[in-house]
Each structure stands twice: as C-alpha cells, then as structure tokens.
Amino acid sequence: MKFKKETIKHIHLIYLIFFSILIVLLFGYFKGWNRFDFNLKKSKQNAKASYINNNNNVLNFALATSSDEDLKNIKAKSYLVYDLNTKKVLIGYNENKILPLASVSKLMTAYVAEKNCADKLKVELDRLLIASDNSAADDIAANCPNYNQFIDMMNEEVKKNSLNMKFINPSGLDINDETEASNFGDAVSVAKLLNMLYELDSNRLSHTTADIFKTIKNTNQIADNLPFLVGGKTGFTDMAGGNLSTIYNIMGTRIAVVVLGSTKEDRFTDTILLLKSYLNNIF
C-alpha cells in the first residue's frame, strides 16, 4: 500500500507530537521525583531540627557526637540496640550470650501479673518496676495465684514467645547465699520481652521514665536524661553485674537498648553511649 506524501507528512507530524509529549512528561516526572526526593530529605532535616530544638535532651545528645570508637569503652559483657519494628539488630555484641538477668527478670514478673492479676496488684506493679522492689515481686507471685504456679506461668510465656530465658524466681535475686545466679537470658530476648510489656501496658511502663511518685524511688538514675524514653528496667546483683534495658519511640520507630553484665555504675554510661551512637546515625 502506498501513502500520499501529505499522509506521510501527517504521520510524521503525529509521531513528532507524540514523542514531544512523551519527553515533556518524562522530564516533568523526573523533575517532580527529584523535587519529591529533595522535599523528603528536607522534611527529615526539619523533623530532626524540630526534635533537637524542642528537646534539650536530644540537643545534648546531638552535640555530644560519638563514633564507633566510643563503643569500645562499653563495659558490658553483652549489649544490643534492636529495632523492634523490623526485628533487626542495629548494634550488637554477644547479643545471644546467656547471662544472669538480675532484676531485669521483673519484666516477665510484670508481664505475667499484668495478663492475669493486674487489677488487684497495681501498687505492687509500680513498686516492682520503678523501685525494683524484691518484696513486691514475691508478693505478686504469692497472690497470682500462688508462688509455684506463677513461676510456671513465667516459663510458659518464655516458650509461647520463643524467648531464650529461664526463671526460677520472680525477683532475679541470686540464690544459694548469693553465690549462684537465678534467672538467665540473652539481650535479644530481653528486648523482645520489654516490647511485649510495652504493648500490653505502655502506661504502666511509662511510670519508669521519671520519679513520678514521691514514695517510690526510681532505680534508673538517668531516666530523666534519656530522650524518647518510654520505659525500662534496671538490674544488679553480684553475680549478674549491672543490667539495664530501655525502650524508646523515635520518630515512629520503636528501639530497645539492652546492656547486660556491666557494672552498677557503667550500665548507665553504656546505655548512653549506645543510644547516642544510634541517634547520631539517624540524625
């Protein structure tokens, strides 16, 4: 079939118009995408600036820059920064090593009590989590519904939630004249357990973020200085050393920081170094 010259000219013109429109659309798309990408980066920068400007604690952390070298100063035998949204280890050292839990055990004590007996043990739960009261742990176990059954429920939750832990008492105190540790677990399991308790009762756990009760002294000495903190639990015995587990909500991301086997004083410094390292990576 032969086309007239005028028809061919029309076809060429149509092709020319089509490709011109296509080029314009593609140019606009990529230009728009770059603008979107720029705006997204700018939005993140603005969010960072907003957090820093409105939170002195964040400002202090942001100004006190850290590096991977600082992590070498951590005294803990095991530590972890864990993204609870993605279930990924962000910073870790011996995070799967089984170590004594000391009073970090009380996270499971609180979790079991919250699930089964929370209504009648509200005061005891605050004493347990904020002041790390060992008598409160024993009282909870004895009344929910009895001591032995309570310990069984603690270990049932371990199996149900695939945690690498074992409990023989509700407090985490050393046994056999304080020559043997009682409860054991690893840092990853502590992070998951902390998140379990947060999802079960975030309001209760929030009581550990500051000294909000005049009659209950918080054992977390740095709670007021940790930005984005939404809960935590301390632990210390001679056999375990210093432990600290904390959870944070940072710009929509839930993060756990766990320190096991440090010293009574250095568990706080270790936690600050880990949190600072994480914040400097995202800001």
JOURJO-V950583 format. One record per pair of residues at least 4 apart in sequence whose C-alpha atoms are under 6 Angstrom apart, sorted by the first residue. I is the first residue (numbers start at 1). J is the second residue. D is the distance in whole Angstrom. If there is no record, write none. Layout:
i->I j->J d->D
i->I j->J d->D
This chain:
i->23 j->27 d->6
i->25 j->29 d->6
i->27 j->31 d->6
i->28 j->32 d->6
i->33 j->37 d->6
i->34 j->38 d->6
i->35 j->39 d->6
i->36 j->40 d->6
i->39 j->43 d->6
i->46 j->50 d->6
i->49 j->53 d->6
i->50 j->54 d->6
i->51 j->55 d->6
i->52 j->58 d->5
i->52 j->59 d->5
i->57 j->227 d->5
i->58 j->62 d->6
i->58 j->227 d->6
i->61 j->276 d->6
i->66 j->277 d->6
i->74 j->270 d->5
i->75 j->262 d->5
i->76 j->260 d->6
i->76 j->261 d->5
i->76 j->262 d->4
i->77 j->261 d->5
i->78 j->93 d->5
i->78 j->94 d->5
i->78 j->95 d->6
i->78 j->260 d->5
i->79 j->92 d->6
i->79 j->93 d->5
i->79 j->95 d->6
i->79 j->258 d->5
i->79 j->259 d->5
i->80 j->91 d->6
i->80 j->92 d->4
i->80 j->95 d->6
i->80 j->257 d->6
i->80 j->258 d->5
i->81 j->90 d->5
i->81 j->91 d->5
i->81 j->256 d->6
i->81 j->257 d->5
i->82 j->88 d->6
i->82 j->89 d->5
i->82 j->90 d->6
i->82 j->255 d->6
i->82 j->256 d->5
i->83 j->87 d->5
i->83 j->88 d->5
i->83 j->255 d->5
i->84 j->254 d->5
i->84 j->255 d->6
i->95 j->187 d->5
i->95 j->188 d->6
i->96 j->186 d->5
i->97 j->186 d->5
i->98 j->185 d->5
i->98 j->186 d->5
i->99 j->184 d->5
i->99 j->185 d->6
i->100 j->181 d->6
i->100 j->183 d->6
i->100 j->184 d->4
i->100 j->240 d->5
i->101 j->105 d->6
i->101 j->183 d->6
i->101 j->184 d->5
i->102 j->172 d->4
i->102 j->173 d->6
i->102 j->235 d->5
i->102 j->236 d->5
i->102 j->237 d->6
i->102 j->240 d->6
i->103 j->171 d->6
i->103 j->172 d->5
i->103 j->235 d->4
i->104 j->233 d->6
i->104 j->234 d->6
i->104 j->235 d->5
i->105 j->172 d->5
i->106 j->110 d->6
i->106 j->171 d->6
i->109 j->170 d->6
i->110 j->114 d->6
i->111 j->197 d->6
i->113 j->117 d->5
i->113 j->118 d->6
i->114 j->118 d->4
i->124 j->128 d->6
i->124 j->136 d->5
i->126 j->130 d->6
i->127 j->131 d->5
i->127 j->133 d->6
i->128 j->132 d->5
i->128 j->133 d->5
i->128 j->136 d->6
i->130 j->208 d->5
i->130 j->218 d->5
i->131 j->217 d->5
i->131 j->218 d->5
i->131 j->219 d->6
i->134 j->171 d->5
i->137 j->170 d->6
i->137 j->171 d->5
i->141 j->146 d->6
i->141 j->147 d->5
i->141 j->150 d->5
i->142 j->146 d->4
i->142 j->147 d->4
i->146 j->150 d->6
i->157 j->161 d->6
i->158 j->162 d->6
i->158 j->163 d->5
i->163 j->189 d->5
i->164 j->185 d->6
i->164 j->189 d->6
i->165 j->184 d->5
i->165 j->185 d->4
i->166 j->183 d->6
i->166 j->184 d->5
i->167 j->183 d->5
i->172 j->182 d->6
i->172 j->183 d->6
i->174 j->178 d->5
i->174 j->180 d->6
i->174 j->181 d->4
i->174 j->182 d->5
i->175 j->180 d->5
i->176 j->180 d->6
i->181 j->239 d->6
i->187 j->258 d->6
i->191 j->256 d->6
i->198 j->202 d->4
i->205 j->231 d->5
i->206 j->230 d->5
i->206 j->231 d->5
i->208 j->231 d->5
i->209 j->223 d->5
i->209 j->231 d->5
i->210 j->223 d->6
i->210 j->224 d->6
i->211 j->218 d->6
i->228 j->248 d->5
i->228 j->249 d->6
i->228 j->250 d->6
i->229 j->248 d->4
i->230 j->247 d->6
i->230 j->248 d->5
i->231 j->246 d->6
i->231 j->247 d->5
i->232 j->245 d->5
i->232 j->246 d->4
i->233 j->244 d->6
i->233 j->245 d->5
i->234 j->243 d->6
i->234 j->244 d->4
i->235 j->242 d->6
i->235 j->243 d->5
i->236 j->241 d->5
i->236 j->242 d->5
i->236 j->243 d->6
i->237 j->241 d->5
i->240 j->261 d->6
i->241 j->261 d->5
i->241 j->262 d->6
i->241 j->263 d->5
i->242 j->261 d->5
i->242 j->262 d->5
i->242 j->263 d->4
i->242 j->264 d->4
i->242 j->267 d->6
i->243 j->259 d->5
i->243 j->260 d->5
i->243 j->261 d->6
i->243 j->267 d->6
i->244 j->258 d->6
i->244 j->259 d->5
i->245 j->257 d->6
i->245 j->258 d->4
i->246 j->256 d->6
i->246 j->257 d->5
i->247 j->255 d->6
i->247 j->256 d->4
i->248 j->254 d->6
i->248 j->255 d->5
i->249 j->253 d->6
i->249 j->254 d->5
i->262 j->267 d->5
i->263 j->267 d->6
i->266 j->270 d->6
i->272 j->276 d->6
i->279 j->283 d->6
